[in-house]
Amino acid sequence: MSQDLHTLTLTQLAAGLGNGDYSSVQLTEALLARIASLDKTLNAFVTVTADAALAAARRADESRAAGKGGVLNGLPVVHKDIFCTRGVLTTCGSRMLENFVAPYDATIVERLNAAGAVVLGKTNMDEFAMGSSNETSYFGPVRNPWDLERSPGGSSGGSAAAVAARFAPAATGTDTGGSIRQPAALTGTVGLKPTYGRVSRYGMIAFASSLDQAGVITRSTEDAALLLGVMAGLDERDSTSIDHPVPDYVDALSGPIDGLRVGVVRQHFDAGLDEKCAAAVREALAVLEARGAVLTEVDLPNLDLSVPTYYVVAPAECSSNLSRFDGIRFGHRADNPEDLLDLYCRSRGEGFGAEVKRRIMTGTYVLSAGYYDAYYLKAQQVRQLIADDFKKAFAEVDVIAGPTSPTPAFKLGDKTDDPITMYLNDIYTIGANLAGLPALSTPCGFVEGLPVGLHLVGPHFGEAALLRCSHHYEQETDWHTACPESYR
Amino acid sequence: MSSPWEVVIGLEIHAQLATVSKIFSGASTAYGAEPNTQACLIDLGYPGVLPVLNEEAVRMACKFGLSVNATVARRSVFARKNYFYPDLPKGYQISQYELPIVENGELMITGGDGNQKRIGITRAHLEEDAGKSIHEGFGRSSGIDLNRAGTPLLEIVSEPDLRSAKEAIDYMRKIHTIVRYLGISDGNMQEGSFRCDANVSIRPSGESELGTRTEIKNLNSFRFVEKAINFEIERQIELIEDGGKVVQETRLYDSDRDETRSMRSKEEANDYRYFPDPDLLPIEIDDDYVEAVRATLPELPDAKQRRFVADYGLRQEDAGILVGTRAVADYFEAAAVATGAGAQIVANWVLGDLSAALNRDGLDIDGSRISPARLAGLLDRIDDNTISGKIAKEVFEALWAGEGTADEIIDKKGLRQITDAAAIEAVVDEIIAANPTQVADYQSGKDKLIGFFVGQVMKATGGKANPGQVNAILKDKLGSA
């Protein structure tokens, strides 16, 4: 048996398991051992479900022996701790849910389980997915495997770090304003946020319902395609999931990208983008062009409004979504409350961290009588303008390409005192959430030893073209295979 | 003397919709289960769960809209009404705000002057109910029962068109009748399936500006609505006549003390921060859907009343009472069709003896121990003079006791009316012979004594002699008074 199972992608592992080169139990044991020895510094996990994982691996090996099993049979994955997992702690990175054991599985958890996946654990994240650095987690920040002084990004920082550090070949994540793609870019992994409604939100603890979308972080586009195929599709339990056919995403990778119209957004290269990042992205665009893609300049005139718009809409929804955490039925409850108001105030005051409180207050404010029109309603109108901009652009191009993040990974603590600078980190990613579009980030180089991501956005349900474009890019480059030195 | 004050009332009626499961979850809506046994994760507002709309609730709201001549919105939107309360699990109630499913309806009631009066229905919207807080039996804490959380409600909001407590009650009864006719609510007020909030204000007669209103919350009987409104009108008049001002506030009616009490003022009112619920899509309804629902509408009470008057010749008032409950109207019609006795007779029996028997045994019409066909059988025997009206009461009781059909009972008990003139004459002769004093008195002018003789004959025949014949034969034999 190879000692390097952790270096293999999901697709490679699927082949190895299929060939009988190793068992799922062996693979699971190897990864669990790795997590046990290496995650103390990285802090990518909130919970490691070793026993359950080994049991699932044994079942997978048995079903394989019996000639059965789904497409992910015996393959290890980790879940962001925002997804409810039955009988397993589901904290959402918050003290509020420090002791919350979910009584049910999220739809995507259920679907991955049904396909035979082996869940190794639950990954650390910004509290309630609110953050871009993983520093708002109650369970402490996650460190970036490329530089332990630096943030892996957020909010799906634990998932991204776990995949980059080769703890697991794949992780689920959620993306409300860039929470899959930005950490993927900052850790040198592939991060896919599907079209809003492509993947069920049932069992995913809501941050901003109209923006939240579940997706994956992997080490190759092919793996992302494989997982998306399992996760996607209508779910009767989520009214916003859309009944749209699920193509074979892996099959769709092999098509040509000759003549694929790739839009380059004029505004993407304005001030704010690190010059070396810009150079890496330009180089990536040249690679696509060499593969036959046609580069076209496109305009997203309202791009600069996306961050302010997002920071009205998302807090508004979160202020309402997080009202259920009141200390009454589940979650943190203050000791010895004097009365109902005291129970509410202290349970929430103690249970939520500073960033969550900031957003609840912002959201409460923008929905208040007298402010609703000026903030919430106005933001909805601007949101429509931004969506219209994308619609116009996609009349001209098939994919929009640009940087995922304005800078490579920043140092932990660098931006914690300045929420606005932190928020601006999501300038390139937020638009796709506001417009409900699919988007992914794939590694496209390094700046001073830190990974940089290429961001691709597609029209609604355009995942197949996005994945194909990214896959072609990976055929020409090996950025996505780069591994941080201490985690080889 | 006309009052110097005009009363202005608007009602918000909450009708619990009779769906099998809740409006956004699959949990049962059945009443009376053990606390918290009918609340699933969605009703409990667990992290990660999402609402899925029960289409049956939409159909029911649509039915209601069509029944009150309203516009059924082709697109309506659920909104979140945000406030903290322990029996509101999510910290918000899913309701409809700017775009309700039903708008601009109307209803006719009989106004204070006896004429028909139009009452506007501003809107009716779908929403979920909250759970219940239980403040007794938990020491310093309170208990929460979330069985009711997520039960579908239709909130029906009237225009401020009502001018007295009586009009308010008439309107509320009419809505109550309609929702039960449609089968969209059981209307059970004890269980809280039908309750209302009343907005009450007064203004000088002739004034067009509305006065400051108060809202009386959670009235769950017609009697309480009437008493609470009347108390509130008196309170407001006294307040203003003493130089005071009405404060806009929410008040509670205390039925034990028959008074309303301030609950919270406008300043203390919640800012509900309504916004469209991003977890639910707008309800989109097309014309085909509306027409399909329209095709399922039953005949409504007003139309039925008109038909009962026109087709059966019933008195307006009797028809009005009969149609008040769909099952009573159906009972009446089934019996009326089955008998040759005449519909007004049927109505008299249904509203008289049958209602009395039902009340006595605490039954509603569906529990009647006499079927419409058997009642018709009884009325036929009165109609063809087989029995007298008096004997009919006895047969009715036997029918109620389940002793068979009217014919079987009449035969078994030998209740058939005596119409044989010779037989009656023989009894009359006996009675005349036995009462010489009374005969003399009668013949000397005390003609009221005819009643005495009739009574004696009826007594002797066990009530079976035909009263008309008895009368005629007696008069003939006694000679003129």
Contacts between the chains, C-beta under 8 A, distances in Angstrom:
chain1	res1	chain2	res2	distance
A	83	B	48	7.6
A	84	B	47	6.6
A	84	B	48	4.6
A	90	B	47	7.2
A	92	B	47	7.1
A	97	B	47	6.9
A	100	B	47	7.0
A	102	B	47	7.4
A	102	B	48	7.4
A	103	B	41	6.6
A	103	B	46	7.2
A	104	B	41	6.3
A	104	B	46	7.8
A	104	B	48	8.0
A	106	B	48	6.1
A	201	B	50	6.5
A	202	B	48	6.9
A	202	B	49	7.2
A	202	B	50	5.4
A	203	B	48	4.4
A	203	B	49	7.5
A	204	B	48	5.7
A	205	B	47	4.5
A	205	B	48	4.8
A	206	B	47	7.9
A	206	B	48	7.1
A	206	B	279	7.7
A	208	B	278	7.7
A	209	B	278	3.9
A	209	B	279	5.2
A	210	B	278	3.8
A	236	B	52	6.7
A	237	B	50	6.2
A	237	B	52	6.2
A	238	B	50	5.2
A	238	B	52	7.9
A	239	B	50	6.7
A	239	B	51	7.0
A	239	B	52	5.5
A	239	B	53	6.7
A	239	B	279	6.5
A	239	B	280	5.4
A	239	B	281	5.6
A	240	B	50	7.9
A	240	B	278	7.5
A	240	B	279	6.6
A	240	B	280	7.9
A	240	B	281	6.7
A	316	B	275	6.4
A	317	B	278	5.9
A	319	B	82	7.7
A	319	B	273	7.7
A	320	B	80	5.4
A	320	B	82	5.4
A	320	B	91	7.2
A	320	B	92	5.5
A	320	B	273	7.4
A	320	B	275	7.3
A	322	B	91	8.0
A	323	B	82	6.4
A	323	B	84	6.7
A	323	B	90	6.4
A	323	B	91	2.4
A	323	B	92	5.9
A	324	B	45	4.4
A	324	B	46	7.9
A	324	B	47	7.2
A	324	B	89	6.4
A	324	B	90	4.8
A	324	B	91	5.2
A	325	B	47	7.9
A	326	B	84	6.3
A	326	B	86	7.6
A	326	B	91	6.1
A	328	B	86	5.3
A	328	B	89	7.8
A	328	B	144	7.0
A	329	B	44	5.8
A	329	B	45	7.1
A	329	B	46	7.9
A	329	B	89	6.5
A	330	B	46	6.9
A	330	B	47	7.4
A	331	B	47	7.9
A	340	B	86	6.8
A	344	B	84	5.9
A	364	B	273	6.8
A	367	B	82	7.4
A	367	B	273	3.8
A	367	B	274	7.9
A	367	B	275	5.6
A	368	B	271	5.6
A	368	B	273	6.1
A	369	B	271	4.9
A	369	B	273	7.7
A	372	B	273	7.6
A	372	B	275	7.5
A	376	B	275	6.2
